[in-house]
Amino acid sequence: MKTHVLILTVVLCLSSCTFQPHASWMTTTEKTPWQEQPDLVSALADTVKEIDVTVRTDKKQQMIDGFGACFNELGWISLSRLEPTEREKIMEELFFPDFGANFTICRMPVGANDFSRDWYSYNEADGDFEMKNFTIANDQQTLVPFIKNAQKYKPDLRIWASPWCPPSWMKYNKHYASAYTGENMDEKYRNGLPADKIGHEGTDMFIQEDAYLKAYALYFSKFINAYKEQGVDIFAVMPQNEFNSAQIFPSCCWTAASLANFVGNYLGPAMRELDVQVMFGTMERANEALVDTILTDASSSKYVSGVGFQWAGRGAIKGIHERYPDMKLYQTEQECGDGRNDWRGAEYSWNLMRHYFDNGVSAYMYWNISLEKGGISRWGWAQNSLVVVDPDTKSFQYTPEYYIMKHLSHYVQPGAYKVETEGTFGNLLAFVNPDESVVVALANDTNKEEKVTVRIGKNVYQPVLAAHSVSTLLVH
């Protein structure tokens, strides 16, 4: 009997020793999104002559907070065109853990933005420095139910917020817009701003007086508390969306020096009392000096826990990451496209993700979660979205950009680390999850399929990447 047990033990041991790890993998092309492929069986690295890329799981870079998008009013309006069961399918796909997109961190506006139904703020009572007329009544029709719907599937969803514009009476021009639409624009998109009231980059449109700055910090505090009463905790704020940009929609230019003063002497202390982080942004220019102004200022630097970049801000992120390697960096708004939601935009989105993660971001956020077909904003701008709703047929579809983003967000868990890669193939991103599983996302933007040899530890995987595709390998 003992002999038989010994023989069985040896056989099982030999069997386990010859087992080679497998990698599950998923692919997306323009015509065939999210296709599961047969598992890849690994080979030992010393049996393969040429290695295209080595994933260095021992060389960890930034830790990942997660992926998400922005809660906008027009997003909720579009989803409300669907039957409730269809809307719930989408919300489950986006937010249920480890199921679909697996979103864990999202953005929201403080008051109106360019994808609101129209202009509003939480207090348009001129001179109400005590914020006695503050109310989020508008949001209770749109943003609050949108967020709470997401929380049904992801109760611990993390949310941060930023304003596009303060109450209009707090601006020198007394108007929500900062640029003139002109008379050639369709009347329904005009903002009514007189041509002599426009703002300019490098100037302050917010009234730089103590009473206004103090009242604006109180405005933020009221916002945090009002949402908390709704069961929505805001973990961080940024003081101004795109503070260099004078737009035809809600916007407000600030100088970096004035934002440093506001953060250091007003907003920072107010948010610290509420245990809410302050991050600097959103940064939409390739001008590192603007970020340096905040991070080197004695008053503001002690409150700033991170920096958010979007659009042309991608040109500043590399230098900031190199000079402030311990500073948390977010990609705060993916470039919004043109409403076509085509494969060209999806490939561009992949390259944006690769750029931002290669330069230190911990979180990546898409812009519009959902829009009606055409993607037109209140101010006439057609943009892309993750979901497109056809209100006539009460149907929806996920866009190519959705699947490209899902190739990372579905697999890369909060607490994962991005890791270095080495070799001749560079069109990829690699991560190690908290459970030690390895995620490798690869793209092929050429017109023919390409075999790539990927080494992870002692093992090699050799996926054949279809032309114009994105693939994700998961190795446990």
N, C-alpha and C positions, 0 to 999 in steps of 0.2 A: 504493500500500500504506500509506504513512504517513497519507494522508488518511482511509482507512478506519479505521485504528487510532485516529486523533484523534476521529472521529465516534463510534466505539464507546465511547471513554473519556468523552465528553461525555454520551452517553445514560445510561451507568451512573451517572455523577455526579448527573444530574438525577433518576434513579430513586431513588438513595439519599437525596437531599435531600427527596423527597416522602414517604418512608416515615415512618409514625407509630408510635411505640412501643406495645406491647401490654402488658396486665396479665393474668396468669393469676389465677384466683380460685376459691375453694372455699367452699361454704356448708354449714351444718348447721341443721336444724330438728328438732323433736321426732320427727317421723315419717321424715325423710330425712337421716340424718347423713352428713357428709363426701361431699358431691356436687360433683364438678368441673363448672364452668360454662364455656361458650364464652369464649374470651379477649375482654377488653374492648379495643377500639381507642380510642386516645386522640384527643382533639381539642386544638387549640392553645388555650391559656388565653384569648387575646385574642378568640376567637370565641364564648366562652360568657359570657352576661350575668351569671348569678348563680353564685357559688362558695360552696358550703356549708362546706367545710373546706379549709384549706391546710396541707400537711405541710411544716414548716420543717426540711428536711434540714441546713440550715446551723446550726441551734440544737440542738446535742447536749446531752443530759443525762447520766444515769448509764450506765456500761458494764454490760452484762449478762453474768453468769457462767453462767446457764443455768436449766434446769427439771428437776424430778424429783419424787420421793416418798420415803416411808420404808420401809425393810426391816423388817417385823414378822414375828414367828413365825407368827401365824395366817394371814398372807399366803402364806407358803411352804406351810403345811399345806393351804390351799385349793388352791393350784396343784398340789400333789402328788396331789390327788384325780383329776386329769386324766391321760389317756394322755400319755406323754412327748412324743410328736410335737405334741400340742395345746399343752402347756406351752411347748415351744420356740417355737411360733408367737407366743405372747404375749410371751415374753422378747425375741424378735427385733423384734416390733412396738414394744416399749417402748424398747429400748436400741440397736438397730443404727443407726449414724449416718446421718442424712439419709433415713431410710426411713419410720418411723412417728412415734412421739412424740418420738424423738430426745433422750431424757433424758441429761443430762450431769453432774448433781450430785444426790446423794441423801443422805438422813439415815439413821441407825441408832441404836438405843438402846444404852446401856451397862448391861447387865443387863436385868431385866424391865421391861416397860411394860404399859399396859392392854390391849394386843393380843398379849401373850405367852400361852403355854399355861397358865402358872400363875406364882406368885411364885418367883423365884430371884435370887441375885446371884452374883458370881464368887468370893465368899469369905464364907461364913456361920460361919466359925470365930471365935467370940467372943474378942476380945482379941488376935487375930493381927495385930499392928501391923506386922510385917515381911512380911506377905502371903505366908507360906510355903505356904498352902493355896489360893492363887489359881489358878483354872482357868476356861477358857472351854469346858469339855467340853459343857455344855448347848448352846452356840451351834453346835458342830460338827454337831449334828443338824438345825439349822434355818437360822440366820442366815448362817453361813459358806457352806453350799451355795447359798443364795439369792443372796448377793452374787457368788459365783464364777460362778454361772450368768449373771448380768448381765454380768460381766466378759468372758465369751466373746464377747459382741457389742460391748461397749464397754470395751476393756482399760484405757483411761485415765479411766474413770468416777471422779469425785471424790466422796469420802464424808466427811461430818463426823458427829459423835456427841455425844449428851448422855445423862446418866442421868435416870431418873424417880425413882430411890430409891437411896441408898447401901446397903451391907450393913446389915441391920436392927439389928445390935449397935452401929452408929455413931449411932443415933437415940436420943433420950431415952426414947421409948415402946417401944423394942426391937421394933418391928413395921414391916412394909413399908407398911401403910396409914396414913392420917392422918385418916380420917373413919370414922364408925361406920355400918355398913350397916343396923342395926336388925333387928328380928325379923320385920318384915313382908315382907322381901325373900325370894325363893325361896332355899331353903337352899343350893343349888349355887352361888349367887352371893355368899353371905356371906363376909366377910373375917375374922371372928373377933376383930376388935379390940374390946377392952373399952371401954365408953362413957366411962370415966374416963381413957382414953389418947389421946383425939383431939388433933389439932393445930389451930393457929389462924393465920390470915394475920397477918403482921406480927410473928411470933415465930420463933425458931430451934428447929427440931426436930432438927437435926444437933448433936451434942455439940461445943460450941465450946471444945475444949481442944487444946493444941498436939499431943499425941500422936495424937489422932484426925484432925486436919487434915493432919498430915504423912503419916499412913497413907493417907488418902484421896487425896492427891496421888500417892502411890506406886501406889495402886489404878488411877488413870488411866494412869500410865506402864506398868504391867503390861498393861493392856488394849491400849494402842497397840502394844506390842512383841509381844503374843500374836497380834494380828491381822496384824501385819507378817510374822510367821512363816508365816501362812496365805496370804500373797501379797496382803493387803489393806492398803493404806496409808490411814490416816486423816489428812486434811490439817488438820482443825480440831476443837475440842471446845467445847461450851458447858457451864458448870458445873452447871446444874440446869434440867430442864424445868418450866416454870410454877411458879416458886419461891414464889408467893403462894397456891397452891391446895392445900388439904387435901382429898384425894380418898379414895374408898373403895378405890382401886387403888394400885399403887406410886406413892408421892409423898413429898415432903419439903419443908416450908416453910423458907425462910431469910429473914432480913432482908437488905436491900440492903447495909447496912454490913458484915454478916458475910461476904457474898459478895465484897465488895471486899477484905476481909482475906484470904479464902481465895485469891482470884485473885492478889492482889498479893504475897503472902508464901509461897504454897505451890504452887498449881496453875500460875501463870504461869512461875515459874522452872523447874519440872519439865518443862513442855511446851516451853519454849525449848531445853532440852537435847536434846530429840527433834526439834526443828525442826517443831513442830506449833503452829498458830495457836490462840489463845484468843479466842472471841467471847463477848459477854455475852448471856445469855438462858437459857431462852426467856422473853420478856416478854409476859405475858398480861393486863396491866392497862393502862388508859388513864391511867397515872400517869408523866409524864415525869420527875418528881423521882427516881424509883427508878433510872432510867438515868443521870441526872445524877450520882447518888451514886457510881456506878462510874467514869464518864468524867472526873470531876473529882478523884477520889482519887489522891493522889501515887503510891501503891504499885501500884494496879490499873491505872490508865490507861495506863501504859507497856507493858502486856502485851495490852490489848484491841484487837483489829484490826477488830472489827465488832460489830453488835448484831442479834439475831434477835427478831422479833415474830410473835405469833400470837393468834388469837381477839380478845379486847377490846384487846389490845396495839395493834390497828390505830388506836385512838384516840390513841396517844402518838407514832406514827411521824412525823406531819407536823411537830410541833414539834422533835423530835430531828433530823430531816433539815435543818430550817432552821437550827438552832444548830450542827450538826456536819456541814456540807455535804460534807466529804471522808470521812466515816465510812461504811464499807461496811455496808449494811443488807440483811438477808434476811427474807423471809416464810418462816417455818419449819414451819408446819403449817396447811394449809387447814382451815377449820371442817368438821366431819365429817358433818353431816347426820343423818338419822334412819333410814337403812337402806332408804329407799324408792327412792333413785336415780332421781328423776323430773326432768322438765324444769324444774320450779320451782327445784329445787336447782341445776340447771345454770345458769340465769339468775342466781341468787344468786352462784354461783361466778365468773361473768364479772365481776360488779360488784366482787367482792373483788379479783380480779386487777387490774382497772382502778384501784381505790383504792390498792393497794400499789405498783404501778408508777408511778402519778402522784405518789407520795410517796417515791420514791427507792430502791426495792429493786432489788438486782442479781440476786437469785435467788428463784424461787418454787417451793415444794414442796407437793405434794398430801400427804395423810396415808396412808391405806391403799391399797396397790397392788392387792391382791386380797383378797376375802373370800368365804366360802360364802354362799349365798342367805340373806338375813335379816340378815347382818352383825353377829351378836351377839358381843360380847366375852366374855372369861372372867368379867367382873364384870357382865354383863347389859345392856350398852349396845349398841343397834343403831346401826350407822354405815354411811355410804356408802363406796364404793370405786371404783377405776377399772375393775376387772374383777369380775364376779360369777360364781361357779362354782356349778353345780348338781351336787352329788356323786351324786345319784341317777341322773341321765342322763349323767354325765361330760361335760357341755357347759359352755360359758361364753359370756358376752356382754360387750362393752364398754358402759359406761354413758354417759348423756348428758354427765356431767361430764368423762369422758375426752375426748370429742370437742371440748368447749369448750376444755379445756386444750391439746389438740393444735393448735388453731387458732393458738396462739402458739408452742408448743414445737417444732413441726415446722419452722417457718419462721425463727424468731429464733435465730441462731447465737451461741455464746459469743464475746465480743468485739464484739458489736453494741452500738449505742448507742440508747437511747430518745431520740426527738426531739420537739420541741414541735409542737403543732398550733394553728391559729387558725381561728375561724369560728363559725357558729351551731350546727353539729352537733358534739356533744361526746362521743358514746357510742362512743369509739374509742381505740385505742392505735397508735402508729407507731414504727418502728425502722429504723435503717440498719445492714445487715450489713457485716462486714469486706470483702466483695466489692463493696460499694456498692449492692447490691440493696436495695430499699425494701419493707418489710412494713407493711401497714396492716390492722389487724383492726377490724371495725365490727360493732356489734350493733343490732338493731331489736327493742325490747321492746314494741312496740305491736301492735294487732290488725289492722293493714293494712300492705301493702307500702309501702316508702318509697324513692324515688330520691334518691341522695346524690351531689353533684358534688364530687369530690375533686381538688384541684390538687396536683401534684408537679412542682416546677420550672416549665417552660413548658407542661407537658401536663396535661390534665384527663381524669379517668376518671369514668364515670357509672353505677355499679352500681345495680341495683334490688334492694333488700334485702327478702327475704320477711318476712312478719309473724313475730315471735318467732323470730328467727334470729341466728346469728353467721356472719360471712363474713371471709375473709382474702384480700387482694389482694397479689400479689407482682409487683413491677416491677423488671426488670433494666436 
